[in-house]
Amino acid sequence: MKRSFDVVLAIIGFALVSPLLLIFSGLLLLSDGFPLFFRQQRLGLHGKAFLLYKFRTMTISNCGTEGSFDAGNKDRITRLGKFLRKTKIDELPQLWNVLTGDMSLVGPRPEVRKWVDAYPERWANVLAVRPGITDPASIYYRNEEELLTKADDPEAFYRNHVLPHKLDLYEEYLRSRTFWGDISLIFKTMLSVLLPSRYSRHRDFVSSAKTGIPFSAKKH
């Protein structure tokens, strides 16, 4: 049922957002040239690798495809890219990933191999389902780049604090997921884009991580 729901909604989604896809493809071509899409290998269901698609929002570099961070360096983000990221329009091409069966509309976000290898036992459970375009962690960390920029060591901060908390949220989602719960998450995701201030909840987390106080998802 979930797969059928994904396919039907992805087709409807493509039909509704196709004007946006065409408009921003044209704008990207005029402002930044090719390639229009950012492609990165992620691990999906049962650890199978696939190519995730987004609109390209940064100048070309090999770092992104290798799973490295460029946090704190906003020079590579293009002017149009800033808008695409803020509105999450850059994520729309992932509807194609849903149609091909690599992703679901709702499910734990897929990661690059580097970060799956950081916590392999926990990821083994998470990757028992298809990754998704959105989930509770996507809403909580909708401003993840800004959060990482404020860290002294973005990569270490992501590995030691952000990623374990994301896995907490993924595991909680898997324990309690329902069809109607997924519908609710889709609407919450749209609200997080339309009402971003309501979902900006990172300050306490940043403070606890910098002071070395253990962070627990149960506190939020």
Secondary structure as GFF3:
##gff-version 3
##sequence-region A 1 220
A	DSSP	alpha_helix	2	32	.	.	.	ID=ss1
A	DSSP	beta_strand	37	43	.	.	.	ID=ss2
A	DSSP	three_ten_helix	45	47	.	.	.	ID=ss3
A	DSSP	beta_strand	49	55	.	.	.	ID=ss4
A	DSSP	alpha_helix	63	66	.	.	.	ID=ss5
A	DSSP	three_ten_helix	74	76	.	.	.	ID=ss6
A	DSSP	alpha_helix	79	87	.	.	.	ID=ss7
A	DSSP	three_ten_helix	89	91	.	.	.	ID=ss8
A	DSSP	alpha_helix	94	99	.	.	.	ID=ss9
A	DSSP	beta_strand	104	106	.	.	.	ID=ss10
A	DSSP	alpha_helix	113	116	.	.	.	ID=ss11
A	DSSP	alpha_helix	120	126	.	.	.	ID=ss12
A	DSSP	beta_strand	132	134	.	.	.	ID=ss13
A	DSSP	alpha_helix	136	140	.	.	.	ID=ss14
A	DSSP	alpha_helix	144	149	.	.	.	ID=ss15
A	DSSP	alpha_helix	154	157	.	.	.	ID=ss16
A	DSSP	pi_helix	158	162	.	.	.	ID=ss17
A	DSSP	alpha_helix	163	176	.	.	.	ID=ss18
A	DSSP	alpha_helix	179	194	.	.	.	ID=ss19
A	DSSP	three_ten_helix	196	199	.	.	.	ID=ss20
A	DSSP	alpha_helix	203	210	.	.	.	ID=ss21
A	DSSP	three_ten_helix	217	219	.	.	.	ID=ss22
###
